[in-house]
Amino acid sequence: MSTVDLSYQIRQQILQDKSEIERLMGLGFAPSHAGRAIWRLRYGDAIEDLSLVADANGQLLGSIRYWPILIAERPSILLGPLAVDPSVRGKGIGVALVQQSLALAQTGQWEWCFISGEPEYYLKFGFNPVSYDDITLPAHIEPERLHLLPLVSARPDAMPEKPWPIMPMSTDAPTDAPIDVEPAQQITGEC
Ligand SMILES: CC(C)(COP(=O)(O)OP(=O)(O)OC[C@H]1O[C@@H](n2cnc3c(N)ncnc32)[C@H](O)[C@@H]1OP(=O)(O)O)[C@@H](O)C(=O)NCCC(=O)NCCS
């Protein structure tokens, strides 16, 4: 990007954003990203209402998406991937995308939000680190990346005994990433 317009608006992602989002993903993540373990939770489509972009006059500066998951059979969400254009990082766009999308999530029926993310980045949004004593996953992710946030619909007292299984909500084929890699090829980490 040669010039950067920092007057951007955060809006819901639309179909036409696909190539710009792919550009941001390419800048934010290694090519092996789609083979990462976390994508085993991303079946079917991203949740339209919660997936937002930071739009500066048609140029996307950032993107956040969510997928529906089940946590101990409760309707829940997986935050990410989140990516901000490298030319405008450190200016609050990532935080704004997380805050606004989580505020939307709080108005829905979702109970918990799960993230496999940078250990330091998500604590400021109220996420709590969890371990494999608390949850189980379809594929291994480094334990220091695992965080959970109870949303307003959560009823922690009504949850079953831990560990809580986390799995995709949809059984549809993934629309946004190939996840048909052999388990042995999976690389863990990233969000
Ligand atoms: C992580 C990312 C989305 C942050 O976006 P951003 O717009 O630069 O972030 P913001 O400006 O809103 O937030 C800056 C704050 O986050 C912190 N931060 C930024 N990247 C971080 C990281 N990878 N780990 C921990 N903290 C990070 C900064 O230190 C800063 O903290 P401060 O406000 O206390 O000073 C961006 O760096 C990015 O796209 N990275 C590549 C993809 C990625 O790693 N996505 C997240 C995976 S979980």
The ligand as a MOL file (V3000), in Angstrom:
LIG
                    3D

  0  0  0     0  0            999 V3000
M  V30 BEGIN CTAB
M  V30 COUNTS 48 50 0 0 0
M  V30 BEGIN ATOM
M  V30 1 C -2.2390 -9.0490 15.6580 0
M  V30 2 C -2.7500 -7.9280 14.7740 0
M  V30 3 C -4.1370 -8.2910 14.2490 0
M  V30 4 C -2.8490 -6.6710 15.6230 0
M  V30 5 O -3.4700 -5.6600 14.8650 0
M  V30 6 P -3.1330 -4.1220 15.1450 0
M  V30 7 O -4.1330 -3.2940 14.4430 0
M  V30 8 O -1.7070 -3.8580 14.8500 0
M  V30 9 O -3.3270 -4.0560 16.7210 0
M  V30 10 P -3.7800 -2.8060 17.5400 0
M  V30 11 O -3.0810 -1.5890 16.9960 0
M  V30 12 O -5.2490 -2.7170 17.6130 0
M  V30 13 O -3.2810 -3.1920 18.9580 0
M  V30 14 C -2.0040 -2.8960 19.3170 0
M  V30 15 C -1.7460 -3.5810 20.6410 0
M  V30 16 O -1.6670 -4.9830 20.4560 0
M  V30 17 C -0.3620 -5.4640 20.7720 0
M  V30 18 N -0.0170 -6.5000 19.8010 0
M  V30 19 C 0.0360 -6.3750 18.4690 0
M  V30 20 N 0.3770 -7.5600 17.9150 0
M  V30 21 C 0.5480 -8.4370 18.9260 0
M  V30 22 C 0.9110 -9.8120 18.9870 0
M  V30 23 N 1.1790 -10.5240 17.8810 0
M  V30 24 N 0.9700 -10.3930 20.2080 0
M  V30 25 C 0.6880 -9.6820 21.3270 0
M  V30 26 N 0.3540 -8.3680 21.3260 0
M  V30 27 C 0.2830 -7.7580 20.1340 0
M  V30 28 C 0.5070 -4.2490 20.6700 0
M  V30 29 O 1.6500 -4.3780 21.4830 0
M  V30 30 C -0.4120 -3.1470 21.1780 0
M  V30 31 O -0.5250 -3.2080 22.5820 0
M  V30 32 P -0.7920 -1.8670 23.4400 0
M  V30 33 O -2.0850 -1.3030 22.9340 0
M  V30 34 O -0.8750 -2.3800 24.8480 0
M  V30 35 O 0.3720 -0.9910 23.1610 0
M  V30 36 C -1.7910 -7.6300 13.5950 0
M  V30 37 O -0.5040 -7.4500 14.1080 0
M  V30 38 C -1.7430 -8.7350 12.5550 0
M  V30 39 O -2.5110 -8.7310 11.5810 0
M  V30 40 N -0.8320 -9.7200 12.7240 0
M  V30 41 C -0.6740 -10.8240 11.7660 0
M  V30 42 C -1.8190 -11.8000 11.8980 0
M  V30 43 C -1.9910 -12.2340 13.3440 0
M  V30 44 O -1.0380 -12.5720 14.0160 0
M  V30 45 N -3.2710 -12.2390 13.7750 0
M  V30 46 C -3.6320 -12.5270 15.1290 0
M  V30 47 C -3.4410 -13.9480 15.4110 0
M  V30 48 S -4.0620 -14.3380 17.0030 0
M  V30 END ATOM
M  V30 BEGIN BOND
M  V30 1 1 1 2
M  V30 2 1 2 3
M  V30 3 1 2 4
M  V30 4 1 2 36
M  V30 5 1 4 5
M  V30 6 1 5 6
M  V30 7 2 6 7
M  V30 8 1 6 8
M  V30 9 1 6 9
M  V30 10 1 9 10
M  V30 11 2 10 11
M  V30 12 1 10 12
M  V30 13 1 10 13
M  V30 14 1 13 14
M  V30 15 1 14 15
M  V30 16 1 15 16
M  V30 17 1 15 30
M  V30 18 1 16 17
M  V30 19 1 17 18
M  V30 20 1 17 28
M  V30 21 1 18 19
M  V30 22 1 18 27
M  V30 23 2 19 20
M  V30 24 1 20 21
M  V30 25 1 21 22
M  V30 26 2 21 27
M  V30 27 1 22 23
M  V30 28 2 22 24
M  V30 29 1 24 25
M  V30 30 2 25 26
M  V30 31 1 26 27
M  V30 32 1 28 29
M  V30 33 1 28 30
M  V30 34 1 30 31
M  V30 35 1 31 32
M  V30 36 2 32 33
M  V30 37 1 32 34
M  V30 38 1 32 35
M  V30 39 1 36 37
M  V30 40 1 36 38
M  V30 41 2 38 39
M  V30 42 1 38 40
M  V30 43 1 40 41
M  V30 44 1 41 42
M  V30 45 1 42 43
M  V30 46 2 43 44
M  V30 47 1 43 45
M  V30 48 1 45 46
M  V30 49 1 46 47
M  V30 50 1 47 48
M  V30 END BOND
M  V30 END CTAB
M  END
